[in-house]
Amino acid sequence: MVALKPLSAEGNAFSGAFSGHMDAAFKTVGFAWDRLGTRAYDVVVFHWPTEFFRPTRRKDTLALLARMAADKARGTRFLWVAHNLAPHDGGSMASPATTAMFLRLLDGVIYLSHHSRREAETRYPVLTSKPALVTVHGRYDECAVPPRPHTAGAGRLLTFGLIRAYKNVTGLVKAAHKVTAEPFSLTVAGTPSEDGLAAEIAAAAQGEARVTLDIRDHLMPADELERMIDAHDAVVLPYKAILNSGVALHALARNRPILAPRLGSLAELQDTVGPDFVHLFDGPIAAPVLDTFLGRIAGRSLGTADLSKFGWDRVGADVSGFIASLLNLPTSELIGHRP
């Protein structure tokens, strides 16, 4: 029995596709905190273990760690999917002590790129001794409308998704004021996860008619988001920091080129998908970066982004094989397909 936290999540297709493509030899269930310490699971997979990195109450987190240790002593295996090196939000305090305890209790780590592994093991040396799997961030296969090739020509840029301070949407909007390329427009579509961000972005957009804000207090439905991506020529990720990016894969799945910083695993993504679809910049987002990007994509028909190496079947097989090895389960016992 493999418990996943979470098994699936509204507004985030990753966790559901991850669990849905695991081998049918495993029974996948949603993880429940009240079953921790009861030896209810053979394997626990944490996607975003915010409780250990940024606890709301350290005393409560220490109690969870004690129950986790009790299960580990009785044979439960604990894995972490390292989406980020630390949570971007949640909890009330950074806690190096509970973070270290959690990392020591892990039986393995699943990385979504080679760069992720290097950064994680540099920041947390204890992980160098842990069994590790390097797989990929799965592509976005399920869609309401099949993506089509597109010829960029209208200069329509989009940034979308959950809006957090580190994603630097305000910096992008400020840069838009000084863009000289024509035609040009920028749409910001998303849901702020931090107080004050919506007002900050709105203030930055004042006086710039080429910037359209679609800021909502709820997640955009998937089919509407697909139509919005398709209505634009390219997607911009103005992030100040990044390890892995689901937004990048989402845009590429719609055959839209992306502009992103040369940070985290994005250089690795460019090596795999190619520089025509993945354009990288150095330093902070600025108008000259946007002008250069618009010039590079104008009038170009890029066809279809090759995401063949990012299939969920591959991810499912990688993860299932890794879990089998930790359980000393012969891979011959794997059924070879998802439930």
C-alpha positions in Angstrom: 0.0 0.0 0.0 1.4 3.4 -1.1 0.0 6.5 0.5 0.5 9.8 -1.3 0.2 13.3 0.1 -1.7 14.4 -1.8 -3.2 11.6 -4.0 -4.6 14.4 -6.2 -5.2 18.1 -5.8 -7.6 20.6 -7.3 -5.8 23.0 -9.6 -2.6 20.9 -9.8 -2.7 18.1 -12.3 0.8 16.8 -11.3 -0.2 14.8 -8.1 -3.1 13.1 -9.7 -1.2 12.1 -12.8 1.7 10.9 -10.6 -0.4 8.6 -8.5 -2.6 7.5 -11.5 0.4 6.2 -13.5 1.9 4.1 -10.8 2.0 0.4 -11.4 -1.1 -1.6 -10.6 0.9 -3.8 -8.3 0.6 -1.0 -5.7 -2.6 0.0 -4.0 -2.5 3.8 -4.0 -4.4 5.7 -1.3 -4.5 9.2 0.0 -2.3 9.8 3.0 -4.0 10.6 6.4 -2.1 12.2 9.3 -4.2 10.3 11.8 -2.9 7.0 10.5 0.8 8.0 10.8 2.3 6.0 13.6 -0.1 3.0 13.1 1.9 1.2 10.4 -1.0 1.6 8.1 1.2 2.1 5.0 4.1 0.3 3.3 5.2 3.5 1.6 4.4 7.2 2.1 5.2 9.7 -0.6 5.3 13.3 0.3 4.9 15.9 -2.5 4.9 19.1 -0.5 5.8 18.3 3.2 5.4 21.9 4.4 4.6 20.8 7.9 8.3 19.7 8.5 10.0 22.7 6.7 7.7 25.5 7.9 5.6 24.2 10.9 2.8 26.3 12.3 3.6 24.8 15.8 7.0 23.1 16.2 5.6 21.0 19.1 3.0 19.5 16.8 5.6 18.8 14.1 7.9 17.1 16.6 4.9 14.8 17.5 4.5 13.9 13.8 8.2 13.2 13.4 8.0 10.8 16.4 5.1 8.9 14.8 7.0 8.9 11.5 10.1 7.4 13.3 7.9 4.7 14.9 6.5 3.7 11.5 9.9 3.7 10.0 11.2 1.3 12.7 8.4 -1.1 11.8 9.2 -1.1 8.1 7.4 1.9 6.5 9.4 3.6 3.7 9.2 7.4 3.4 9.9 9.3 0.2 10.0 12.9 -0.8 9.3 14.3 -4.3 11.6 17.3 -4.3 9.5 19.8 -6.3 11.2 22.6 -4.4 14.1 22.8 -1.9 11.8 24.5 0.6 8.2 25.6 0.6 7.4 28.9 -1.0 4.6 29.6 1.6 2.7 28.0 4.4 3.4 27.6 8.0 4.6 30.4 10.3 8.3 29.8 10.7 11.3 28.2 9.0 12.6 25.3 11.2 16.0 23.9 10.4 15.7 21.4 13.3 12.5 19.7 12.1 13.7 19.9 8.5 16.8 18.0 9.4 14.9 15.4 11.4 12.5 14.9 8.4 15.3 14.5 5.9 17.2 12.0 8.1 14.0 9.9 8.3 13.6 9.7 4.5 14.3 6.4 2.8 14.6 8.0 -0.7 14.2 11.1 -2.7 12.5 11.5 -6.2 14.0 14.4 -8.2 12.4 15.9 -11.3 15.7 16.8 -12.9 19.5 16.2 -12.5 19.9 19.8 -11.5 17.3 19.4 -8.7 19.4 16.6 -7.3 22.6 18.6 -7.4 21.0 21.6 -5.7 19.2 19.5 -3.1 22.3 17.5 -2.1 24.3 20.7 -1.9 21.8 22.4 0.4 21.1 19.2 2.4 24.2 17.1 2.5 22.4 14.3 4.4 20.6 13.5 1.1 23.8 12.4 -0.6 23.5 9.1 1.4 19.8 8.5 0.5 18.7 6.4 -2.4 17.6 8.7 -5.2 15.6 8.6 -8.5 16.0 11.2 -11.1 12.9 11.3 -13.4 11.1 14.1 -15.2 8.2 16.4 -14.6 5.4 14.8 -16.7 3.8 16.7 -19.5 0.2 17.8 -19.6 -1.6 15.1 -21.6 -5.2 15.6 -20.6 -6.8 18.6 -22.3 -10.2 19.7 -23.4 -9.0 21.0 -26.8 -6.1 19.3 -28.6 -3.2 21.8 -28.9 -2.3 23.1 -32.4 0.9 24.5 -33.9 0.9 28.3 -34.0 2.7 31.1 -35.8 3.6 33.9 -33.5 3.0 37.4 -35.0 0.9 39.5 -32.8 3.3 40.0 -29.9 0.8 38.6 -27.3 2.6 37.5 -24.2 1.1 35.7 -21.2 2.1 34.9 -17.7 -0.3 32.6 -15.7 -0.8 30.4 -12.7 -0.6 30.9 -8.9 0.9 34.3 -8.3 3.6 34.3 -5.5 6.1 37.0 -4.7 9.1 34.9 -6.0 7.5 34.7 -9.4 8.1 38.4 -9.9 4.9 39.3 -11.8 5.2 42.9 -10.6 8.7 43.1 -12.1 7.4 41.8 -15.4 4.6 44.4 -15.5 7.0 47.2 -14.7 9.3 46.0 -17.6 6.3 46.0 -20.0 6.1 49.8 -19.7 9.5 50.2 -21.6 9.0 47.5 -24.3 9.6 49.1 -27.7 8.7 46.1 -29.9 5.5 46.4 -31.9 3.0 44.8 -31.7 3.1 43.9 -28.0 0.7 43.1 -25.3 0.9 41.3 -22.0 -1.8 39.4 -20.1 -1.4 38.5 -16.4 -3.8 35.7 -15.5 -3.7 34.1 -12.1 -4.7 33.8 -8.5 -2.5 35.6 -5.8 -1.6 33.4 -2.9 -0.2 36.2 -0.7 -1.9 39.3 0.6 -1.2 42.5 -1.2 0.1 41.0 -4.4 -3.0 41.9 -6.5 -2.9 45.5 -5.4 0.9 45.7 -6.1 0.5 44.3 -9.6 -2.5 46.6 -10.3 -0.4 49.6 -9.2 2.5 48.5 -11.4 0.1 48.2 -14.4 -1.3 51.7 -14.1 -0.8 53.8 -17.2 0.1 50.9 -19.5 -2.7 50.1 -21.8 -0.8 47.1 -23.3 -1.1 45.2 -20.0 -4.3 43.3 -19.2 -4.9 41.9 -15.8 -7.1 38.9 -15.2 -6.6 38.5 -11.4 -9.0 36.1 -9.7 -9.7 34.8 -6.2 -10.2 31.3 -7.6 -8.4 29.0 -9.9 -9.2 29.3 -13.6 -11.0 26.2 -15.1 -8.7 24.0 -17.2 -10.6 24.5 -20.4 -10.6 28.3 -20.0 -6.9 28.3 -19.3 -6.2 26.2 -22.4 -8.1 28.8 -24.5 -6.2 31.6 -22.9 -2.8 30.0 -23.6 -3.9 29.3 -27.2 -4.9 33.0 -27.7 -1.3 34.1 -26.9 1.9 33.8 -28.8 4.2 32.9 -25.9 4.4 32.5 -22.1 6.8 34.4 -19.9 8.1 33.2 -16.5 9.8 36.2 -14.9 10.7 34.3 -11.8 13.5 35.4 -9.3 14.0 31.8 -8.2 12.8 28.4 -9.6 13.7 24.7 -9.3 11.1 23.0 -11.5 8.2 24.6 -13.4 4.9 23.0 -14.1 3.9 26.3 -15.9 6.7 25.8 -18.4 5.5 22.2 -19.2 1.9 23.4 -19.5 2.8 26.1 -22.0 5.0 23.8 -24.0 2.2 21.2 -24.1 0.1 23.9 -25.9 3.0 24.4 -28.4 3.8 27.9 -27.0 7.4 29.0 -26.6 8.5 30.2 -23.2 10.8 32.9 -21.9 12.3 32.0 -18.6 15.4 32.8 -16.4 18.5 30.6 -16.6 17.8 29.2 -13.2 17.0 25.8 -11.7 16.3 23.0 -14.1 15.2 25.3 -16.9 18.6 25.0 -18.8 18.1 21.2 -18.6 14.6 21.7 -20.1 16.1 23.8 -22.9 18.6 21.1 -23.7 15.8 18.5 -24.0 13.1 20.5 -25.8 15.4 22.9 -27.8 16.1 26.6 -27.8 13.3 27.4 -30.3 10.8 26.6 -27.7 12.7 27.4 -24.5 14.3 30.8 -24.5 16.4 31.7 -21.4 17.7 35.0 -20.1 20.2 36.1 -17.5 19.6 38.6 -14.7 16.3 40.2 -13.9 13.4 40.5 -16.3 13.7 43.7 -18.2 12.3 45.4 -21.4 15.3 44.6 -23.6 14.9 40.9 -22.7 11.2 41.1 -23.8 12.1 43.0 -27.0 14.7 40.4 -28.0 12.4 37.6 -27.3 9.6 39.2 -29.3 12.0 39.6 -32.2 13.1 36.0 -32.1 9.6 34.5 -32.2 7.9 37.0 -34.6 6.5 35.3 -37.6 8.0 31.9 -36.7 6.0 28.7 -37.1 7.6 26.3 -34.6 5.4 23.3 -35.2 5.0 21.0 -32.2 7.1 20.9 -29.1 8.7 17.5 -28.7 7.8 16.4 -25.2 8.2 12.7 -25.8 10.7 12.4 -23.0 8.2 13.8 -20.5 5.5 11.1 -20.8 3.7 10.0 -17.6 4.1 6.4 -18.5 7.8 6.9 -18.2 7.4 8.7 -14.8 5.1 6.0 -13.5 7.6 3.2 -14.6 10.5 5.1 -13.0 8.7 5.7 -9.7 7.3 2.2 -9.5 10.6 0.6 -10.1 12.3 2.8 -7.5 9.7 1.9 -4.9 10.0 -1.8 -5.7 13.7 -1.6 -5.2 13.3 0.1 -1.8 10.9 -2.7 -0.8 13.2 -5.4 -2.2 10.3 -6.4 -4.5 11.5 -8.1 -7.7 10.5 -5.9 -10.7 9.1 -9.1 -12.3 6.2 -8.7 -9.8 5.3 -5.3 -11.3 2.3 -5.6 -13.6 3.7 -3.1 -16.1 0.7 -0.8 -16.4 -1.2 1.7 -14.3 -4.4 0.9 -12.4 
